[in-house]
Amino acid sequence: MGTTGTPTKITQGSQTKGGIGESTLRPDGTLKVTGEFAYSSDMWHEDMLWGFTLRSTVAHAEIVSIDTSEALAQAGVYAVLTYDDLPTSIKNYGLEIQDTPVLAHGKVRHHGEPVALVAADHPETARRAAAKIKIEYRELPVVTDEASATAEDAPLLHEGRDDHHAGHVAHPNIVHRQPIVRGDADGAAKRADVIVSGEYVFGMQDQAFLGPESGLAVPAEDGGVDLYIATQWLHSDLRQIAPVLGLPEEKVRMTLSGVGGAFGGREDLSMQIHACLLALRTNKPVKIVYNRFESFFGHVHRHPAKLWYEHGATKDGKITHMKCRIVLDGGAYASASPAVVGNAASLAVGPYVIDDVDIEAVALYTNNPPCGAMRGFGAVQACFAYEAQMDKLAAELDMDPVELRRLNAMEQGTLMPTGQPVDSPAPVAEILRRVKARPLPPERQWESSEGADVRQLPGGLSNTTHGEGVVRGVGYAVGIKNVGFSEGFDDYSTAKVRMEVINGEPVATVHTAMAEVGQGGVTVHAQIARTELGVTQVTIHPADTQVGSAGSTSASRQTYVTGGAVKHSCELVREKVLELGRRKMGTYHPAWATAELLLEGGKVVTDGGEVLADLVDVLEGEAVEIEAEWRHRPTEAFDLVTGQGHGHVQYSFAAHRAVVEVDTELGLVKVIELACAQDVGKALNPLSVVGQIQGGTTQGLGVAVMEEILVDPKTAKVRNPSFTDYLIPTILDTPTIPVDVLELADEHAPYGLRGVGEAPTLSSTPAVLAAIRNATGLELNKTPVRPEHLTGT
């Protein structure tokens, strides 16, 4: 791992072991790899019932009748609930637009929509009872694409919608539209020596997290409910759950349980309200665990997209203009579609300097599965298209594709198409240089003196080829991703920090509502506390709603924002501890009043290293606790006509070089290497940083060559809701992923850090496609690439 640049100076406790900049190990790491970690699906409660959700078998239909009598009569069944049994007049929920019914009413809008709930004393009893519920549907025409959604006679998916986006869209089946216009794209096109255009199709990707949706709801004596849940955003869940239950938020107490991955798929509600409803109806604890089939219907997916792009350039390679139109399929309900549209539009240019642009991005309501947040969040789809365009442009100009990108690369000070300057390092040209300069892996690795290693061949252990017709390809891509919530969202986090002496040792406790979904926040928070408070022992309190909101574990924001909140609260605690020391011990040494004092290694020291007191003596009999909020710089909404506005707080950049072997006769692809270079600002935990980059890279590989939820275009039914038919990369598919980490500090961020987890997901996909194009000479404008795309069969 290489590093460069100067990170922001750490002024407190930098000598404390296990602090910022060290590769400390995860406290949950050993438990997870040995199978001992308790996930939410492992929870148990005495006298517990099991819940089950009955889902629609059609994508668009009127509900004529529901008969639950046979289900209620089955032995072991405690409750069966439909829409009519909901306890309040508030029966919908949603992240931004409350358009999603808790249970279907009047009609269903997508395949797998929840219609009824069952609670029983055994999970199989609940399933059998649900199968006895009789539902009569009257099927309706399905809306599956832009043409059917915006036709004059198109069925309206949400009649009478009155959300704040409804007034600026051309058709009620358009969720949101965001144009971005800067300069004169048509006029600039006249100066171009070369113009290239293309249409691109990005498939629907599933988050494919390890642990399916699950949770346990326990009714409480005060009439409330305690919910133990795997989620990405405890307080957002709370805001949506409490009104439906008819309870004040303080009576819905939520505690984070073990989360088996998320990647955006747990940002929306799944079984949270259902479990609480059944628990309150039966007055018994109710556990719901989806199987994998249910999970495919129980969460949103990545928006499939159709993208049209045009670029022009002068003969020396300077880009003159860009036009594009991005159509995102949001499915039946809004979820995060408005924000995904904003990201796709504002990042549609990519990390390039282009003064004249004309961009439009829209999201549709259709009868396809609901789509929302997934790692990369709108920027992934755009990056796939604009990077394919860069290769087309380079070919037309007979230029090296990396040099074309470097020639037009943005840098610090560049204006985004929204008019916002990039006010932190933007080392786009440098990360491209680094991935290109890396030595290529040896060719024909499957050949060795000991014999052929078929694992290195396309098709791998299936032993389909021994190297005949195998061609190598190399491709490059680079991407830009925003960090944190944008467009004027009040993006803040809260941290409660306590410092005291326990068993003769100073100890800090950090309490936030941050959802630990695998990103390693529990490790980083302890590192921050050690650094700022100079203690070794740090306890991370379980995340729950008894502390203020930490926002969502998404948008690469948690280390920035909740890490910032932990740092801020620690600083406030440190000042109180020093005040306490001055009162108790300050008369003994003038440095208490004159020197800059640090907490380091369990002691109070001057900036010259002189020890003034032991923290145990300062804190003896005292405890210092502070809960405080922390916000990054404000953003603003994009103008709905021009798209101008300072909509993002920070950007992250990653570049990839993909090396592939392609069997051109069989249409098989083996990705040999996916080298990445990324600027992280400051690597708070270098080991975790590399893990995040490698994980994001692998997800990008998946959508490049295998991952896609297939939906029947005539019925809008999902055709492959299982890991038998929906393929994800295994260890045998995952290539070598060398990582080059740059540390160019962002002066506006805590420690100079930059969000890490999403950026590598952007550029890995187009890099793989570029390498396959390089090997085959085919255009390949769709993800994922399948064998038939390579062989023409």
C-alpha positions in Angstrom: 0.0 0.0 0.0 1.5 3.3 -1.1 0.8 6.7 0.5 1.4 10.3 -0.3 0.4 13.7 0.8 0.1 15.3 4.3 -2.7 14.3 6.6 -4.3 16.9 8.9 -2.3 17.2 12.1 -3.6 15.3 15.1 -3.1 17.5 18.1 -4.3 15.3 21.0 -3.1 12.0 22.3 -1.3 11.0 19.2 1.0 8.7 21.1 -1.7 6.6 22.7 -1.6 3.0 21.4 -4.5 2.0 19.2 -5.3 5.5 18.0 -6.0 7.1 14.7 -3.8 5.9 11.8 -3.2 2.4 13.2 -4.6 -0.8 11.8 -6.3 -1.9 15.0 -8.3 -5.1 14.7 -12.1 -5.2 14.7 -13.7 -6.3 18.1 -16.3 -8.3 16.2 -13.8 -9.8 13.7 -12.9 -13.1 15.3 -16.6 -13.7 16.3 -17.7 -13.3 12.7 -15.1 -15.5 11.0 -15.6 -18.2 13.6 -19.4 -18.1 13.3 -20.0 -17.1 16.9 -21.2 -13.5 16.2 -24.9 -13.1 17.1 -26.9 -11.7 14.2 -30.4 -10.4 14.4 -31.7 -13.8 13.1 -30.1 -15.5 16.1 -32.3 -13.7 18.7 -34.6 -15.6 21.0 -37.2 -14.8 23.6 -39.1 -17.0 26.0 -42.7 -17.6 24.7 -41.8 -16.1 21.3 -44.1 -16.3 18.3 -43.0 -16.3 14.7 -44.3 -13.8 12.1 -44.7 -14.4 8.4 -45.6 -12.0 5.6 -47.9 -13.1 2.8 -46.9 -11.4 -0.5 -48.7 -10.7 -3.8 -48.2 -13.2 -6.6 -48.9 -10.6 -9.3 -47.4 -7.2 -10.0 -50.4 -5.0 -10.6 -53.9 -5.9 -9.6 -57.0 -4.8 -7.7 -57.6 -6.7 -4.5 -61.2 -8.0 -4.9 -61.4 -9.9 -1.6 -59.3 -11.4 1.2 -60.5 -14.4 3.3 -58.5 -15.1 6.4 -60.9 -17.5 8.1 -59.1 -20.7 7.4 -55.8 -19.3 8.5 -57.2 -18.1 11.8 -58.7 -21.5 12.4 -55.4 -23.3 12.2 -54.0 -24.6 15.5 -51.1 -22.5 16.7 -52.1 -19.3 15.0 -52.4 -16.3 17.3 -53.1 -13.5 14.8 -53.8 -12.7 11.1 -53.7 -9.1 10.1 -54.6 -7.3 6.9 -54.8 -3.6 6.0 -58.2 -3.3 7.8 -56.6 -4.3 11.1 -54.0 -1.5 11.2 -54.5 0.5 14.4 -54.3 4.1 13.1 -55.3 6.3 10.2 -51.6 6.5 9.2 -51.1 3.4 7.1 -48.2 4.4 4.8 -44.5 5.1 5.3 -41.5 6.1 3.3 -38.0 7.6 3.5 -39.0 10.9 1.9 -42.4 10.3 0.3 -44.9 8.3 2.4 -46.3 6.3 -0.5 -45.6 2.7 0.7 -48.5 1.0 2.4 -47.8 -1.1 5.5 -50.1 -3.8 3.9 -51.6 -3.5 0.4 -55.0 -1.8 0.3 -57.2 -1.8 -2.8 -54.5 -2.8 -5.1 -51.0 -4.3 -5.3 -48.3 -2.4 -7.3 -45.4 -4.9 -7.5 -44.7 -8.7 -7.4 -44.1 -9.6 -3.8 -45.9 -6.7 -2.1 -47.0 -7.5 1.5 -50.7 -8.2 1.8 -51.2 -10.0 5.1 -49.4 -11.0 8.3 -49.6 -14.2 10.4 -48.2 -14.9 13.9 -48.0 -18.5 15.1 -46.1 -20.6 17.6 -43.8 -22.1 14.9 -42.4 -20.6 11.7 -43.8 -23.5 9.6 -47.2 -23.1 11.2 -47.2 -19.4 10.2 -46.2 -20.3 6.6 -48.9 -23.0 6.3 -51.5 -20.6 7.7 -50.5 -17.9 5.3 -51.0 -20.3 2.4 -54.6 -20.7 3.5 -55.4 -17.0 3.1 -57.6 -16.7 0.0 -57.0 -13.5 -2.1 -58.9 -12.7 -5.3 -57.1 -10.4 -7.7 -58.3 -8.6 -10.8 -55.1 -8.1 -12.8 -54.4 -4.6 -14.3 -52.0 -3.6 -17.1 -48.4 -3.4 -16.0 -46.1 -0.4 -16.4 -42.5 -1.6 -17.0 -40.6 1.1 -18.8 -40.6 4.8 -19.8 -42.8 4.3 -22.8 -45.5 2.5 -20.9 -45.1 4.8 -17.8 -45.6 8.1 -19.6 -48.0 7.1 -22.3 -51.2 9.3 -22.5 -53.3 6.3 -21.4 -50.8 4.9 -18.9 -52.2 3.6 -15.6 -51.3 5.9 -12.8 -49.4 4.1 -10.1 -50.1 6.7 -7.4 -53.3 8.5 -8.2 -53.7 12.0 -6.8 -50.1 12.2 -5.6 -49.3 15.5 -3.8 -45.7 15.1 -2.7 -43.3 18.0 -3.2 -41.9 16.6 -6.4 -45.3 16.2 -8.1 -45.4 19.8 -9.3 -42.3 19.8 -11.4 -42.6 16.5 -13.4 -44.3 16.1 -16.7 -46.3 13.0 -15.8 -47.5 11.5 -12.5 -45.5 8.3 -13.1 -42.3 10.3 -13.0 -41.1 10.4 -9.4 -38.6 13.2 -9.8 -36.7 15.1 -12.6 -33.4 17.0 -12.2 -32.0 18.9 -15.2 -28.5 20.5 -15.0 -27.6 23.1 -17.6 -24.4 25.0 -17.7 -22.9 26.9 -20.6 -24.1 26.2 -24.2 -23.7 22.5 -25.1 -25.2 23.0 -28.6 -23.0 25.9 -29.4 -19.9 24.1 -28.0 -20.7 21.0 -30.2 -20.0 23.2 -33.3 -16.4 23.5 -32.1 -15.9 19.8 -31.8 -13.7 17.9 -34.3 -15.1 14.6 -33.1 -18.5 13.7 -31.6 -19.4 10.3 -30.1 -22.7 9.1 -28.6 -24.0 5.9 -27.1 -26.9 4.3 -25.4 -26.2 2.3 -22.3 -28.3 -0.2 -20.2 -27.4 -0.9 -16.6 -29.1 -3.9 -15.0 -30.9 -4.2 -11.7 -28.5 -5.2 -9.0 -29.3 -6.7 -5.6 -27.4 -5.8 -2.4 -27.0 -9.6 -1.8 -26.1 -9.1 1.9 -25.1 -12.0 4.0 -27.9 -11.9 6.6 -31.6 -11.7 5.5 -34.0 -9.3 7.1 -34.8 -10.2 10.7 -35.9 -8.7 14.0 -37.6 -9.3 17.3 -40.4 -7.1 18.7 -41.2 -7.4 22.4 -44.3 -5.7 23.9 -43.6 -3.7 27.0 -45.6 -3.1 30.2 -46.0 0.6 29.4 -47.9 -0.2 26.2 -44.9 0.4 24.0 -42.6 -2.0 22.2 -38.9 -2.8 22.2 -37.6 -3.7 18.7 -34.3 -5.4 18.2 -33.5 -5.0 14.6 -30.8 -5.1 11.8 -31.0 -1.8 10.1 -29.0 1.1 8.6 -30.8 4.0 10.3 -32.4 3.5 13.7 -34.0 7.0 14.0 -35.4 7.0 10.5 -37.0 3.7 11.2 -38.4 5.1 14.4 -39.8 8.1 12.6 -41.7 5.9 10.2 -42.8 3.1 12.7 -44.2 5.1 15.6 -47.0 6.9 13.7 -48.3 3.6 12.2 -48.4 2.0 15.6 -50.1 5.0 17.1 -47.4 5.4 19.7 -45.2 8.3 20.8 -41.5 7.8 19.7 -40.4 7.3 23.3 -42.5 4.2 23.6 -40.9 2.6 20.5 -37.4 1.7 21.8 -35.0 0.4 19.2 -31.7 -1.4 19.7 -29.4 -2.4 16.9 -28.9 -6.2 16.5 -26.1 -7.9 14.6 -26.3 -6.8 11.0 -25.1 -9.1 8.2 -24.3 -6.5 5.6 -26.5 -3.8 4.2 -25.1 -1.8 1.2 -28.3 0.4 1.1 -30.8 -2.5 1.2 -31.6 -1.9 4.9 -32.2 1.9 4.6 -35.9 1.3 3.9 -38.2 -0.6 6.3 -38.8 -4.3 5.7 -40.4 -6.3 8.6 -40.0 -3.7 11.4 -43.6 -2.5 11.4 -45.0 -6.0 10.8 -43.2 -7.5 13.8 -44.3 -4.6 16.1 -48.0 -4.9 14.9 -48.0 -8.6 15.6 -46.3 -8.2 19.0 -48.8 -5.6 20.1 -51.8 -7.5 18.8 -50.8 -10.8 20.5 -49.0 -9.3 23.5 -46.2 -11.7 22.9 -42.7 -11.3 21.5 -42.7 -11.9 17.7 -39.7 -12.7 15.6 -39.6 -12.5 11.8 -36.7 -13.9 9.7 -36.9 -13.8 5.9 -35.6 -16.7 3.9 -33.5 -15.8 0.9 -36.5 -15.9 -1.5 -38.5 -13.5 0.8 -35.4 -11.3 1.1 -35.3 -10.6 -2.7 -38.8 -9.2 -2.3 -38.3 -7.6 1.1 -35.9 -4.8 0.2 -35.2 -2.3 -2.6 -32.5 -2.9 -5.2 -30.2 -0.8 -7.3 -32.1 1.2 -10.0 -31.7 -0.2 -13.4 -31.0 2.6 -15.9 -31.0 3.5 -19.5 -28.6 6.3 -20.4 -27.9 8.3 -23.5 -24.7 10.3 -23.8 -23.0 12.6 -26.3 -19.4 13.9 -26.0 -17.5 16.2 -28.3 -13.7 16.9 -28.4 -11.2 18.9 -30.3 -8.6 17.0 -32.3 -6.0 17.5 -29.5 -8.4 15.7 -27.0 -10.0 18.6 -25.1 -13.6 17.8 -24.4 -15.9 20.5 -25.8 -19.3 19.5 -24.4 -21.5 16.8 -23.0 -25.2 16.0 -23.2 -26.9 13.1 -21.5 -30.3 11.7 -20.4 -30.5 9.2 -17.6 -33.7 7.3 -17.0 -33.8 5.4 -13.7 -36.5 2.8 -13.0 -37.7 3.4 -9.4 -40.2 0.6 -9.3 -43.5 0.8 -7.5 -42.6 3.1 -4.6 -40.4 6.2 -4.3 -37.9 5.0 -1.6 -34.7 7.1 -2.2 -35.4 7.7 -5.9 -35.4 11.5 -5.7 -31.9 11.6 -4.1 -30.6 9.0 -6.5 -31.8 11.3 -9.4 -30.0 14.2 -7.8 -26.7 12.2 -7.5 -27.0 10.8 -11.0 -27.5 14.2 -12.5 -25.0 16.1 -10.5 -22.2 13.5 -11.0 -23.2 12.7 -14.7 -20.1 14.5 -16.1 -17.7 12.4 -14.1 -14.3 13.7 -12.8 -13.7 15.8 -15.9 -13.6 19.5 -16.8 -16.4 20.2 -19.2 -17.8 23.7 -19.3 -20.8 23.2 -21.5 -23.3 20.5 -20.4 -26.9 19.6 -20.8 -28.1 16.9 -18.4 -31.4 15.4 -17.5 -32.1 12.6 -15.0 -35.5 11.2 -14.1 -36.8 8.3 -12.1 -40.0 6.5 -12.9 -42.8 4.8 -11.0 -43.3 1.3 -12.6 -44.7 -2.0 -11.5 -41.2 -3.4 -11.3 -39.6 -4.1 -7.9 -39.0 -1.0 -5.8 -35.5 0.4 -6.1 -33.6 2.7 -3.7 -30.3 3.0 -2.1 -27.3 0.8 -3.0 -23.6 1.4 -2.7 -22.8 4.2 -5.1 -26.3 5.6 -5.3 -26.9 6.9 -8.8 -23.2 7.7 -9.5 -22.6 4.0 -10.4 -24.9 4.0 -13.4 -23.6 7.3 -14.6 -20.0 6.2 -14.3 -20.6 3.1 -16.4 -21.8 5.3 -19.3 -19.4 8.3 -19.1 -16.4 5.9 -18.9 -17.5 4.0 -21.9 -17.8 7.3 -23.7 -14.2 8.2 -22.8 -13.0 5.0 -24.4 -15.1 5.7 -27.5 -13.8 9.3 -27.7 -10.2 8.1 -27.3 -10.7 5.5 -30.1 -12.1 8.2 -32.5 -9.1 10.5 -31.7 -6.6 7.6 -31.8 -5.5 8.6 -28.3 -4.4 6.5 -25.3 -7.6 6.3 -23.2 -5.8 7.0 -20.0 -4.1 10.1 -21.4 -7.4 11.4 -22.7 -8.8 11.1 -19.2 -5.8 12.7 -17.6 -5.9 15.6 -20.1 -9.4 16.4 -19.1 -9.2 15.5 -15.4 -10.6 17.8 -12.8 -8.4 19.1 -10.0 -8.9 21.2 -6.9 -10.7 24.3 -7.9 -12.6 22.8 -10.8 -16.2 23.9 -11.1 -18.8 21.0 -11.1 -21.6 21.3 -13.6 -23.7 22.5 -10.8 -21.4 25.5 -10.4 -19.9 24.3 -7.1 -16.1 24.4 -6.8 -14.2 21.3 -5.7 -12.5 22.8 -2.7 -10.4 19.8 -1.6 -7.7 17.7 -3.3 -9.0 16.0 -6.5 -6.0 13.8 -7.6 -7.8 12.3 -10.7 -4.8 12.4 -13.0 -2.5 11.0 -10.3 -4.6 8.0 -9.4 -4.9 7.2 -13.2 -1.2 7.5 -13.5 -0.7 5.1 -10.6 -2.9 2.3 -11.9 -1.4 2.5 -15.3 2.1 2.5 -14.0 1.6 -0.7 -12.0 3.3 -3.8 -13.6 0.8 -6.1 -15.4 0.3 -9.6 -14.1 2.1 -12.3 -16.0 0.4 -13.7 -19.1 -0.8 -17.3 -19.4 -0.7 -17.8 -15.7 -2.6 -21.1 -16.1 0.6 -22.6 -17.6 3.3 -23.8 -15.2 6.0 -26.4 -15.0 3.9 -28.4 -12.5 1.0 -28.5 -15.0 -2.0 -26.5 -15.9 -3.9 -24.5 -13.2 -7.4 -24.3 -14.7 -8.5 -21.9 -11.9 -6.7 -19.2 -13.8 -8.7 -19.8 -17.0 -12.1 -18.5 -18.0 -14.6 -21.1 -16.8 -12.2 -22.0 -14.0 -12.8 -25.4 -12.4 -15.5 -26.3 -14.9 -12.4 -27.2 -17.1 -14.1 -25.9 -20.3 -10.9 -24.6 -22.0 -7.2 -25.1 -21.9 -6.3 -21.8 -23.3 -7.6 -22.1 -26.9 -9.2 -18.9 -28.0 -8.3 -17.0 -24.8 -7.4 -13.3 -25.3 -6.2 -10.8 -22.8 -7.7 -7.4 -22.4 -6.8 -4.3 -20.2 -9.2 -1.5 -19.4 -9.2 1.6 -17.2 -11.9 3.7 -15.5 -12.1 6.5 -12.9 -15.1 7.8 -11.0 -16.3 10.6 -8.7 -18.7 10.1 -5.8 -20.2 12.5 -3.3 -19.8 11.9 0.4 -22.6 12.4 2.8 -26.2 13.4 2.3 -26.7 16.3 0.0 -29.1 18.9 -1.5 -29.8 20.8 1.8 -30.4 17.7 4.0 -29.6 18.5 7.6 -26.9 15.8 7.8 -25.7 15.5 11.4 -24.8 13.0 14.0 -24.8 12.7 17.8 -22.3 11.1 20.2 -22.4 10.7 23.9 -19.0 10.2 25.5 -18.4 9.3 29.2 -15.0 9.3 31.0 -14.5 7.8 34.4 -12.3 5.5 36.5 -13.2 1.8 36.7 -11.1 -0.6 38.7 -8.3 1.9 39.0 -8.1 2.7 35.2 -9.4 5.6 33.2 -12.1 4.4 30.8 -14.1 6.1 28.0 -17.5 4.9 26.8 -18.8 6.0 23.4 -22.5 5.8 22.7 -24.0 6.6 19.3 -26.9 5.3 17.2 -24.6 4.4 14.4 -25.5 1.2 12.6 -22.5 -1.0 12.4 -23.2 -2.9 9.2 -19.7 -4.2 8.6 -18.0 -0.9 7.8 -15.9 -0.9 11.0 -17.2 2.2 12.7 -17.0 0.4 16.1 -13.3 0.2 15.6 -12.8 3.7 14.4 -14.9 5.2 17.2 -12.6 3.6 19.8 -9.5 4.8 17.9 -10.9 8.4 18.0 -11.6 8.2 21.7 -8.1 6.9 22.4 -6.6 9.6 20.4 -8.6 12.5 21.8 -8.8 11.3 25.4 -5.5 9.6 25.8 -7.0 6.4 27.3 -6.4 2.8 26.3 -9.7 1.3 27.5 -12.7 2.3 25.4 -16.1 0.7 25.5 -18.5 1.0 22.6 -22.1 1.1 23.9 -24.7 -0.8 21.8 -26.4 1.4 19.3 -30.0 2.3 20.2 -32.5 5.2 20.1 -31.7 6.2 23.7 -29.1 8.6 22.2 -29.6 11.2 19.5 -29.6 10.2 15.8 -26.5 9.2 14.0 -28.1 9.3 10.6 -27.8 6.5 8.1 -24.9 4.2 7.5 -24.8 5.1 3.9 -23.3 7.7 1.5 -19.8 6.9 2.9 -20.8 9.3 5.7 -20.4 7.6 9.0 -16.7 8.0 9.6 -17.0 11.6 8.5 -20.1 12.6 10.4 -20.4 10.2 13.4 -16.7 10.1 13.6 -16.8 13.9 13.7 -19.4 13.8 16.4 -17.3 11.4 18.5 -14.3 13.6 18.0 -16.3 16.7 19.0 -17.8 15.1 22.1 -14.4 13.8 23.1 -13.0 17.3 22.8 -15.7 18.7 25.0 -15.1 15.9 27.6 -11.4 16.5 27.5 -11.9 20.2 28.3 -14.1 19.3 31.2 -11.5 16.8 32.5 -8.8 19.5 32.2 -11.0 21.9 34.1 -11.5 19.3 36.7 -7.7 18.8 36.9 -7.1 22.6 37.2 -9.5 22.7 40.2 -8.0 19.7 41.9 -4.3 20.0 41.0 -3.7 23.3 39.2 -2.1 25.0 42.2 0.8 22.6 42.2 2.3 23.5 38.8 2.0 26.7 36.8 1.9 24.7 33.5 -1.8 23.9 34.3 -2.5 27.5 33.4 0.1 28.3 30.8 0.8 25.2 28.6 -1.3 23.5 26.0 -2.4 20.4 27.8 -2.9 16.9 26.3 -4.3 13.7 27.5 -1.9 10.9 26.5 -1.4 7.4 27.8 -3.6 7.9 30.8 -1.9 11.1 31.9 -2.2 14.9 31.6 0.9 16.2 29.8 2.1 19.5 28.4 2.8 20.0 24.8 6.5 19.6 25.7 5.8 16.1 27.1 6.0 17.0 30.8 3.6 14.9 32.9 1.4 17.0 35.2 -1.0 14.4 36.6 -2.3 10.9 36.3 -5.9 10.8 34.9 -6.9 8.4 37.7 -6.1 11.1 40.2 -7.9 13.8 38.2 -11.1 11.6 37.7 -11.1 9.9 41.1 -14.7 10.0 42.3 -15.9 11.9 39.2 -17.5 11.0 35.9 -17.6 13.4 32.9 -20.3 12.8 30.3 -21.3 14.9 27.3 -23.8 14.3 24.5 -23.4 16.6 21.5 -24.4 16.9 17.9 -22.0 17.6 15.0 -22.7 18.9 11.5 -20.6 19.2 8.4 -20.8 22.3 6.2 -24.3 23.0 4.9 -25.4 22.1 1.4 -28.2 23.4 -0.7 -30.9 22.1 -3.1 -30.2 22.0 -6.8 -32.2 24.5 -8.8 -35.1 22.6 -10.6 -34.5 24.5 -13.9 -30.7 24.9 -14.1 -29.5 22.4 -11.6 -27.1 25.0 -10.1 -26.3 24.8 -6.4 -23.7 23.8 -3.8 -25.4 20.4 -3.3 -22.5 18.2 -2.0 -20.1 18.6 0.9 -17.2 16.4 -0.3 -16.2 14.2 -3.2 -14.2 11.0 -3.3 -12.2 9.6 -6.3 -11.1 6.1 -7.3 -9.5 4.6 -10.4 -9.2 1.0 -11.6 -7.2 -1.0 -14.1 -8.8 -4.3 -15.0 -7.0 -7.2 -16.6 -9.2 -9.9 -18.0 -8.8 -13.2 -20.0 -11.7 -13.8 -22.4 -12.5 -17.1 -24.2 -13.9 -15.6 -27.3 -15.3 -18.9 -28.5 -17.2 -19.8 -25.4 -18.0 -16.3 -24.2 -16.3 -16.8 -20.8 -14.5 -14.1 -18.8 -11.9 -14.4 -16.1 -10.9 -11.2 -14.3 -7.3 -11.6 -13.4 -6.6 -8.3 -11.6 -8.5 -5.2 -10.5 -5.9 -2.7 -9.4 -7.2 0.4 -7.6 -5.8 3.7 -6.6 -7.9 5.9 -4.3 -7.5 9.1 -2.3 -8.9 8.6 1.3 -7.8 11.9 2.8 -6.6 10.2 5.9 -6.6 6.5 6.6 -7.9 6.3 10.1 -7.6 2.5 10.1 -5.5 1.5 7.0 -6.5 -2.2 7.2 -10.2 -1.3 7.2 -9.7 1.2 4.4 -8.1 -1.4 2.1 -10.9 -3.9 3.1 -13.6 -1.3 2.1 -11.9 -0.7 -1.2 -11.6 -4.3 -2.0 -15.2 -5.0 -1.0 -16.5 -2.2 -3.2 -14.4 -3.3 -6.1 -15.8 -6.8 -5.9 -19.4 -5.5 -5.9 -18.6 -3.6 -9.0 -17.1 -6.7 -10.6 -20.4 -8.6 -9.8 -22.6 -6.2 -11.8 -20.1 -6.2 -14.6 -20.2 -9.9 -15.4 -22.9 -11.7 -13.5 -25.3 -9.9 -11.2 -28.8 -8.9 -12.5 -32.3 -9.3 -11.2 -34.4 -10.4 -14.1 -37.9 -9.1 -14.4 -40.4 -10.4 -17.0 -41.2 -7.4 -19.2 -44.8 -8.7 -19.8 -45.8 -9.5 -16.2 -43.2 -7.5 -14.1 -42.6 -10.7 -12.1 -39.1 -11.4 -10.7 -37.7 -14.4 -12.5 -34.6 -15.2 -10.3 -35.2 -14.5 -6.6 -32.5 -16.8 -5.3 -28.8 -17.3 -5.2 -29.3 -20.3 -7.5 -30.2 -18.0 -10.3 -29.0 -14.6 -9.1 -25.2 -15.0 -9.2 -22.7 -13.1 -7.1 -18.9 -13.4 -7.1 -17.4 -16.2 -5.0 -13.8 -16.3 -3.9 -12.9 -18.1 -7.1 -14.3 -15.2 -9.2 -12.6 -12.5 -7.1 -9.3 -11.4 -8.7 -6.2 -10.0 -7.1 -7.1 -6.5 -5.9 -3.9 -4.5 -5.2 -4.7 -1.1 -3.6 -2.7 2.1 -3.7 -4.0 4.5 -1.0 -3.3 8.3 -1.3 -3.8 10.5 1.8 -4.4 14.1 0.7 -6.2 15.7 3.5 -9.5 17.6 3.1 -9.1 20.5 5.5 -12.8 20.7 6.0 -13.2 17.1 7.4 -12.2 15.6 10.7 -8.6 14.5 10.5 -8.7 15.4 6.8 -10.5 12.1 6.1 -12.6 11.3 3.0 -15.4 8.8 2.7 -14.1 5.5 1.3 -16.6 2.8 0.8 -18.6 3.7 -2.3 -16.1 5.2 -4.8 -14.4 1.9 -5.8 -17.8 0.4 -6.7 -18.1 3.1 -9.4 -15.0 2.6 -11.5 -14.5 -1.2 -11.1 -17.5 -2.0 -13.3 -16.6 0.2 -16.4 -12.9 -0.9 -16.0 -13.9 -4.6 -16.4 -16.2 -3.7 -19.4 -13.4 -1.7 -21.0 -11.0 -4.6 -20.6 -13.5 -7.0 -22.2 -14.0 -4.6 -25.1 -10.2 -4.4 -25.4 -10.0 -8.2 -25.7 -12.9 -8.7 -28.1 -13.4 -5.5 -30.1 -17.1 -5.6 -29.2 -19.1 -2.5 -28.1 -20.8 -4.0 -25.0 -23.1 -1.3 -23.8 -25.0 -3.3 -21.2 -24.3 -4.8 -17.8 -23.9 -7.5 -16.9 -21.9 -9.0 -19.8 -23.1 -12.5 -20.5 -21.6 -15.2 -22.7 -24.2 -14.7 -25.5 -23.0 -11.0 -25.7 -19.5 -12.2 -26.5 -20.3 -15.0 -28.9 -23.4 -13.6 -30.7 -25.5 -16.7 -29.9 
